[in-house]
Amino acid sequence: MLVPIPAAAVLLLFCTVVQAKSRVVTVCRNDHGDYETFEGRRKNACHTPLATAKLDNKINATGWGFLEVETTGQGSLLEQAYAAGVAEGQVTRELIYANLLNTVDGYCDGAKEFCQRLGVFLEKNFLWMAAQIFTHPNDPYWQHVNVTMEQLRGLLDGYEQRRLSLNEITVHPIYMLQLMGDHDDLEVKLHKPPNPLAVRRGNTHCSALIKPAPGNKELLVSHVTWTSYSSMLRLQKVYKFGSSSCSSFPGYIKSMSGYPGTLASIDDFVLLSSGLAVTETTIENHNLELYKFTTPSTILSWIRSQIAHRLANSGKEWAEIFSKYNSGTYNNQWMVIDYKLFTPGQPLPAEGLLYVLEQMPGYVEHSDRTHVLKDQGYWPSYNRAYYERIFNISNCWPMVQKFGDYYSYSMAPRGRIFRRDQHTVVDMKSLQRMMRYNDYTNDPLSRCSQCNPPYSADLAISARNDLNPQNGSYPFGDLAFKDEGATDMKATNSVLMKKLRFRAIAGPTYDQVPAFNWKTSPLRDVVKHFAQPDLWRFDPIVHPWSRGIKMTPPGDTDDC
């Protein structure tokens, strides 16, 4: 059973979060082997400094906070991971609390029996992973599962400012934050009842585009997240494991878009020191029989992605690692772009540049799609399965037959918009324009003959379902008014990738439509949004990470 979020002075919390500026927390191990925390970079004030976390809260100015977590390389990898978690849990504590209020608070209301089943599932899953870690002490895969769970334990301990037991971890609200992607499928598997009092929310959807610029002068990669507006409390994050790590695993640095209290990106948009850029969009499973493959003796997606990020040095390696112990939760089309293989102005390589994986419960398919990127000139992703087998086993054909092209791969409205307009993408500015596009009242591809009015703000690269009329008529819920939209834009190219940087915009699109404003939105009284700005009209930014945050090709150990 999920533990309720403790009652607190929410107004005081809100003011604390809004007024927060730059803050640094250092985690050390003292002479007695115990962990201690200090404000600031007080590495000389303790016996063994292990990790620091620096938070720059610029949410009111840019829509983003910026978090850098770095370990010193002292201590074991497990000690570094735990210390990194503690530092993050303490330095982002107020933001985590606000995020919990917005997204997790009330999750079990009217669903007590489901939450009990979920708690049992998660506890069994924890115990199974612990047994595997114990049985395979020298296996790098299980070592990094252990590292991930130690970082999570540190995050919870840092947030609570005390040591938590295993039983407390599996029912802690912060663990639910880790499941922001996995939980949709767990809810189906474990039969969560609908909440008739809740505002309609969309399932997690996204749009992504991979586009070589004319003459291969650049390789552009972008992603927009579609989700509930309650989750717009955002952080850009860097995790860097210290000097002992750069030679032991390729992805020892990752930068990403993320959320307060989550160790995985969730979006996902991740740039790695290995030179890999990783992103995904969710694909729907309409075949409930497949959930028999979702058992506690598997590894949830948020954990598997972390292992693949750290250990892989190529798209193929990433896919092979991620495919292990498939939980059948957070079923996505994953795209892995290897920037090590891209040279501006030169022909694209024959293979290895783009690897694409799709997952369903019990099934994973992946292959090199570099030739498609070269022949087609772009790779789009819009929540529809590309591989025929995945499309078929997930029962998408019956959805096409019932609801039409919306559920098809080749004729889905977003797929057609990408096909029509991708040629206009030649640089970062035009890429941003493409990914923020929503001209739903004028674009013929946003028309809906069975809708009243005859269009939907869902039928665009960046959805704005809050703009659909509440009294409108739609053939199915995805097209209707609901608490969902594209809540950001992230993009990178080969120049930014060298320093693991990306261009980002926080909040729903405002290019062809009005900017989102909580004060005027019909969602204002039904969707929690503690510590969020009211008006979401922010400019694009590229945040400069600290020195040493960069791609590190094999053999290059400078600034490790």
N, C-alpha and C positions, 0 to 999 in steps of 0.2 A: 504494500500500500504506500503510495507516495506521501511523504511527510509534508504537511501544510507549510507554506511559507510563513515564518513568524510575523506576528503583527508588529508594526513599526510606525514611527512618525514619518509618514510618507512625504508630507510637505517639507519637513526638515531634510529628508533624503534628497528630494528634488532640488532644493536650494544648494545642497552640498555638491551634487553632480554638476549643476549648471555653473557653479563658481570655481570648480576644480580647474587647475592649470597643470603645469608640468610637475611630475612627481616621480621619484626614483625609490625603489626598495631593493636592498641588498640582503641576500640570504647567505649565512655563514654556518660553518660547523665549529663549535668551540673546543676547548681543550678536553672536555669530557665527552665529546662525540655528539653533543646535542645540537639541534638547529636553532639559530638565532636570526632575527631580522632587524635591520637598521634602516632608517630613512636616509636616503642619499647613497652615494657611491663610497661607502666606508670600507673599502677592501682592506685597508691597513688596520682596521679597528677590531679584527677578529682573527682567529687562528687559521681558518681555511675558508676563504671566500668561494662560494659555489655558483651563485647566479645573481643577476640583476634584472630588474624589470623597470622600464621607463615608460610612463604614460604622458602623452601630450593630449589633453582633452580640448579639441577644437570643434566640437560637435555643433555649437551654436554658430560658429563662423564658417565652417566648411561642410558640415554634415557628417564629419568623421572624427573619431579619436584615433590616435596613433600609438601603438604599443610595440616596443622592442624588448624582447626577452633574450638574454644571452647568458650562457654558462661559461665559466672560466677555464674549463678543461681540467680542473682539480677534482679529485674524488672519482668514484666509479661513474659509469654512464647512468646507472640507476639513481645514484645520489644527485647527479646533475639534473636529471629529469624531475625528481621530486622537488629539488630546490627551485627549479624553473617554475613548477606549478605553484609552489608556495608564494613566490614573488609575484606571479601574475594574480593569484587569488587575493593578495593583500592590496596591490596597487590599483586593481580595477574593482574593488569590492562594492563600491557604491553603484557603479555602472552595472555590475552583475545583478545586484539586487533590483535595480530598476528593470532590467531585462527580464528577470524572473516574474516580477509583477505584471509585466506586459504580456508575456507569452506562456508562462507555466501556471501561474496562480489560477486556481479554479479548474485545473485540468481534470480532476477526478469528480467534480460536481456532477451528480446524477450517473456516475459510472464507477461506483465503489467496487463492484465485483470485477469489472474489467481491470481496474488498477491492481486488485489483488492478484489476478492472473498475470498481469504484466510484471509485478514484483517477483512472483515465483519464477517466471521465465528468465528475468534478468539475473536473479540469484543463481539459478542453475547454470546460466551462461557464464557468470563469473567463476563459479566453482570448476566448471569444465576447462575454462582457459587456464585457471591456476594449476590444474592437474597437468595440462599439456606443457606449461612453462616448467613445472617441476620435472617432468619426464624428459624434456628436451633442453637441458641446460646449455648445450653448446651449439644449438641451432640458431643462426642469426635471425630467422623469422620470429621464433618464439622469444628470443631475447628482446626484440623490438616491440612485440606485443607487451612484454613486461615493462619496457621503458614507457610505452604509452599509458599503461595503467598506473605506473608510479607517478607520471606527470599529472594524471587525473587526480590521484590521491592527494598529491601536493596542492593542486588547485583547490580542492575541497577543504583541506586542512588550513590553507592560507586564508580562504574566505571565512571559515568558521573560527579561525585562530585557536584551533585545538585539533588533536588527533581523532579521526573518525574510525570506527570499526567497519569491517566489510559489510555488515548488515545495514549500517547507516549509509554507506556509499550507494548501494543499489536502489535505495528509496529516496535519495536526496534530490531535491528539485534541480540542482545543477547537472545531475546525470541526465535528466530529461532534456536539458539544453543540448547535450551531446547527441541526442536522438532526434533532433529537429528534422533530419532527413529520413532516418529509419522508421520514425514512429507511424507514418501513414500506413505502411505495410503491416507493422505490428498491430495497429488498430484493427485492420481487416482480419489478420490471422487470429487475434484474440477477441474479436467480436465486441468492439467498443460501441455502445449504443449511441445513436444521434442525440444531440442536445437541442430540443425544439426551441429553446430560448436564445440560443446563440445566433449571432449574425452569420450569414453564409460566408464561409471562407473557401478560397480556392485551394486545390492541391498544389504542391510545389511544381511550378513550371519555370522555364527559362528560355532564352534565345541565345545562340552563340554563332559566331562567324569566324572562319579562318580564311584569309584572303591575301594571296601574293599581290603586291602592287605591280602596276605595269612595268615590264622589263625586269621583274623580280627585284626592284630596287628596295623593297621592304617586304617583310612577312608580318602581316597584321593579325592579331588575335583579340577577340572581344567577347564579352559575356554580359548579359543582363539577367538579374534575378527576378523572378515573379514569385511573390509571396504575400503574406498578410502585412498590412501596414503597421501592425503592432510590433513588428520585428525591425523597424527602421533605426533602432539604436545601434550604430555601426562602429566597428573598429577596423582599421588596417593594421596588420600584424606582421612582425618578423620574429622568427625563432631561429637562433643560432647556437648550435652546440659547439663547445670550445675547441681548443687547438688539438686535443687528442682525437677529435671526431672526424676531421676533414679527410684523414687518410683511411678511416675505417668504414665510412658509408658515404655515398655520393651526395645524398640530399641532406647534408648536415645544416644547411640554411634553407629556410623557406620563407617567402613573403606571400601574403594572401589577403583577400578581403574576408572579414569574419564578423564575429559578434562577441559582446562581453560574456565571458564564461564558457566559450566553446574552444576546444583544442583543434578541431577540424574547421575548414573553411565553411562548410555546409553549402555555400553557393553552387558549385565550387569554382574558385579561381585561384590557382596556386602557381607560383614561380619558384623554381628550385635551383640550388647551386649546381646541380648536375647538368643544367642547361635545358631541363624539361619544363614546359609550360603545360599545366593540366587543367582541364575544365570539363564540364558535363552539363547535360540537360536531362531531366527525368523522363522516362518512358513509362506509360501506364500499363498495369497488368489487369486485364479483365477476365483472367482465367483463375478462379478461386481455388481450383484443384491443385494448382502449383504450390500453394502455401503449405502443403504437406512437407515440402523440402525446407521450410523455415523452422528450424529446431534450435534448442539451446546449445547443441553441439556444433555450432558454426560461429563465425566471427562477424559482428555487425559491420556495416559498410564504413562507418566513421572511423573504425579502428583499422580495417584493411587498407583504406586509402592512406593512412599515416605510414603504415609499413611500406607500402609501395613507393610513396614519396621519398622515404629515406634510403631504401635499398636499391632502387632501380637506376640504371644509367642509360636506358634506352626505352623507347615506347614499348617494344616487345617485352623487355624485362618487366616493365611496369605492369603490363597486362597479365603476364604469367604470375606475378606475385599477388596482384589484386584478386585474381580468380580463385585463389586457394580459400577453402572453407567458406564458400559463398552462402551468405545468410538469406539471400532472396529479399532483402530489404533495401530501400532506397535504390530502386532499379533504374539505372541511368544508361545513357549513351555517354561514355567517357572518351575524350579526345586528348591525346598526348602528342605534343609538338616538340620535336627535338631541335632546339635552336643551334646546337653545336654543328648541325649539318646544313645550316643555311648561311650562304655568303651573298651579301647584297650585290645585285647586278649580274650574278652568275646563274646558269641553269639550275633548276631544282634537282636534287639528287633523285636517283631512280627509286630508292626505297629508304625507309627509316625516318622520314621527316614527319609523317602523320600516321599514328596508330589509333585505331578506333575499336573500342570494346563496348558491347552491350550485354546486359545482365537481366535475367529473370530468375525466379526461384528454381533452383535445380539446373539451370542452364546458363552458360556464358559463351559468347562468341566474340572473337577478336581477330583482327588481321591488319596488315599494312595497307593503308588507303592513300599512300603518296601518289600513286598513279591517277587516282580519281581527282585529287587536288590539282594535279598538273593538267589533266585532260579537261576537267570541268572549269578550272580557273578559280574555284572557291570551294569551301566545305561549309554548309549550313547545318545547324542543329536546332530543332524546335519541338522537342518532346514527342517525336514519332520515330519508331524503330526503323532503322535502315536495313538491317539484315532480315531477309525473308523469313528465316526460321524463327527469329525472335518475334517478328510481327505476327506470325501465324500462331505460335504457341501461347502468346498473350491474348489471343482471341480479339485481335483488332479488326479482322474482316467482318465479323458480325456487327461491330460498332459502325463500320463504314456503310454496311447495308442498311442499318437502322437510321443513322444520322447523317450520312453523306460524306462528302470530301473532307470535312473538318478532321476526321480521324484517319485519313489516308496519309501516306508518306509523300507521294508525288504531287498531290493536288491540294494539300492542306494550305489554307490562306497564307500562313507565314512562309511556307516553302515557296509559294508563288511570288510573294513580295520579294523575298531574297533573290529568286531567279530573275525577276524583272529588273531589280535595282542594284544588284551587286556590282555591276560594271561601273557604277558611279563612285565606288570606293577606291580611292587612289592614294590616300594618306590618312593620318590620324584624325584630321578634322572631318573628312567625309565619312570615315568609319564611325565616328561619334554620331554624325547626322543619321546614318543608316540605323544604328542600334537604338537610337532614341526616337525612332520614327513612329508616329501615330496620328494619322490624318483620317480618322475613322468615319467622319461625316462626309468626306469627299472621295476617298479612295474606293474604287469599284471592288477591290478585293476585300474590303471591310464590310461589304453589303451582305445582308442576310434576308432572303425573301420571306422567311417565316417569322422574322422578328418585327416587333412594333415598338419603337421606330425601326425602320428597315436597315439597321446597321448595328454593330456592336464594337465598343471600345476594347474588347478582348481580341479582335481580329487585327492585330498589329504586331510589330516587332517588340514594342514596349507597351504592354497592356495598361489600361486605366479603367478597370471595371467599376471603380467608384463613380465614373462619369455616366454610366448607364442609368436610365431612370428607374427608380425603385418600383414604379407601377408599370414598367415595360413588360412586354410579352416575348418570351424566348423559347425555342424548341427544347433546350436543355440548359442546365444550370451554369455550365462553363461560360456561356455568352451573356449571362445576366448581371445585374447589379450585385456586387459582393465585395468583401474585404480582401481585395487582391489587386495587384498591379506590379509593373516592373519598378523595383525599388532602388535601382542603381544602374551604373554602367562602368565596366572596367575594360581597359584595353592596353595592350603592350605591343612593342615592335622590337626589332633586333637591337636597337640602340638602348632603349630602356631596359631590355632584358639583361644586358650585361651587368647592370647594377640591381637587378631584381626589382625594378620600379614599374609602375603602371599608372596610366591616366585614369582618373576615377571621378564620377559624379554621384553624389548621394541624393536619393529621393526619386519620386516618379517623374516621368518626362514632362516637360513644359514647352517643347518646341512648337507644336501645332495646337496645343490644348492649354487650358489654364493651369497654373502651378497649383500643386496640392497645398491646402491650408486646413489645418485641424479646426480652426475657428469657424470655418464655413462649410466643412465637409459634413455630409449626412452621417458619417461614421463617428463623429466626434464624441457622442455620448454612449456609444456601444462598443468601441474598440479602445482598449487601454493604450496610452501612449506617454507614460511617465518619462520625464527627462528628455523628451523629444522637442525639437524646435516646432513652432506652429507652422511657419511658412517654409516650404521646401522648394527653394529656388536658388540652388547653389551652382557656382561655376565649376568647371572641371579643374582638377588639381593633379599634380605629380609630386608626391611626397618624397623628399630626399632622405633615404635611410642613412645610417651612420657608415663611417668608413669600414671596409671589410665585408659589406653586404654585396655580394656579386656572384656571378657564375664562376665556378672553379673547375675548369676542364681537368681530366685525369692527369696527374703529375704536377699540377700547379698548386702548390701549398703556400704561396705567398699570402700573408695576412690571415692565415688560418687562426 
